[in-house]
Amino acid sequence: MPNRNKTRWYVPLCAATLCGALTLTGATADEFTQADLERWKTQYNIVVAKGENLFHGGLQNKNTVSCDQCHPNASNTHPETYPKFQQQLGRVAELWEMINWCIMNPLESQPLAADDAKMIALQAYIKQERRGVKLDPGRH
Amino acid sequence: MSNMNRRRFLKTGGAVLAASSLPLSLVEVAFGKSGPEDFSFAYLSDSHITQIKGKEFVRNWDRGLIRAVAETNLLDPKPDFVFYGGDIAQLGKPEEIDHGLEILSGLRYDKVHYVMGEHDYYLDLGEHWRKRLGPDHYSFDHKGVHFVVLNSILTFDDWTHKDWRSPMQRMKAMARLDNPKGSPFMVGEKQREWLKQDLGKVDKTTPVVVFSHSPIQKIYKGWNFWTDDAEQVQALLKPFKKVTVLYGHVHQIQYNQIGNISFNSAMATAWPWPYPVSFTQKASYLPKLTVAMNRADPFFERDATGWQFVNMTTGRVDVHYVLPDNENRVVAFDEKLGHPVDTRYQPLTKRIAPQTHY
């Protein structure tokens, strides 16, 4: 079984590489400091602020219509209910698909990829404004 | 709603109202006073006409106003006049106000009364609006009812005249509904003094109808569903037997009763706004009386937008909400209960799921 031999070599090599990388950065997977937490929170807040800006006219769409015109404070977006059956699409959809629906229709612009940094920022802002509301996927 | 349906609706509604108002008319006659005549007027609001560039405007908002104007022209019997509740423009530009007024010029009515909205005001402090439409506060009498128009979207001078980079920066700051650095609306001392003088000449039994852009009551400050000096304005209206405040700004169905004053909102022709309860980070105070409009379905462009016609029967108001892609609603003053009610959905048992906002 030639494959088994290959695997046997691959695993120790891979482990050795990982160990080397971890030693170099000094990181231990299950430990983090207060400084780490603060940095991560700062990074998150930067993305939320970017999302807030995009939500309030920062998408540069030609017709100038912005998300907040219908959704002040990102209200009436119900991020906690996704994924859910979206009756207008006839299938279960995720929040980012509905954001794209708004970008394509009232905003008359081009959709964003699911992993586009702008799409992630928009969702960060929407969820930040809805913080504390319990998850309720599937709710209409 | 088709024209035939509306005719039928109006005729039936009128007959029911005439019958129910009969005893009250008799009481007024017994006191030796002739009551106000019944009449109706149309009520459009919040079109937010938006210039993209040159002669290009946002199609969606144009369509809302065009449709409302066309349907208002079909009303039969024809209302006596039209009220416009404010926010013709989105960013107060002369081009937006002019384009909106061009669409509104399609109204086949002798008189259209206009209320100033914040989107009409904060670019040039209302200069172009006043040039086209005249004063932003005044009163008039019509068939025994005293009408008052107020500019309720003023704010602190310090905010209006602070060190803005440009008038457009100020306009955009106020146009952003959820701006944490916004400023509360108010009627202001000068207009309140004028109102006091104006109402001083009016008999206390005369029905009074006040038009403002913002609600002259406090619902949610964060979005200016709010007038900061609401209580002081309400105090001036208190001596009158029948008072109704009609307002725009909120893009949704709201109604309330505070003492002698009934409140009714107008729908927007442009887009709907969420009820403040759906912003969960802050407390808000939607009147308990209000049965909410249905949650909007964004896939229907005109859903949860609309316009109104208003029947004035013995000095009280019945607001008929004309709601495209939705069932129409009627909010009418109930003489027995002493406040406005939704004629179909007011009892808790009659509410439907789409009226739940969260």
Boltz contact constraints between the chains, C-beta under 6 A:
constraints:
  - contact:
      token1: [A, 63]
      token2: [B, 52]
      max_distance: 6.0
  - contact:
      token1: [A, 63]
      token2: [B, 58]
      max_distance: 6.0
  - contact:
      token1: [A, 65]
      token2: [B, 58]
      max_distance: 6.0
  - contact:
      token1: [A, 70]
      token2: [B, 271]
      max_distance: 6.0
  - contact:
      token1: [A, 72]
      token2: [B, 177]
      max_distance: 6.0
  - contact:
      token1: [A, 72]
      token2: [B, 178]
      max_distance: 6.0
  - contact:
      token1: [A, 72]
      token2: [B, 223]
      max_distance: 6.0
  - contact:
      token1: [A, 73]
      token2: [B, 178]
      max_distance: 6.0
  - contact:
      token1: [A, 73]
      token2: [B, 279]
      max_distance: 6.0
  - contact:
      token1: [A, 75]
      token2: [B, 274]
      max_distance: 6.0
  - contact:
      token1: [A, 75]
      token2: [B, 278]
      max_distance: 6.0
  - contact:
      token1: [A, 75]
      token2: [B, 279]
      max_distance: 6.0
  - contact:
      token1: [A, 76]
      token2: [B, 274]
      max_distance: 6.0
  - contact:
      token1: [A, 76]
      token2: [B, 278]
      max_distance: 6.0
  - contact:
      token1: [A, 88]
      token2: [B, 299]
      max_distance: 6.0
  - contact:
      token1: [A, 133]
      token2: [B, 280]
      max_distance: 6.0
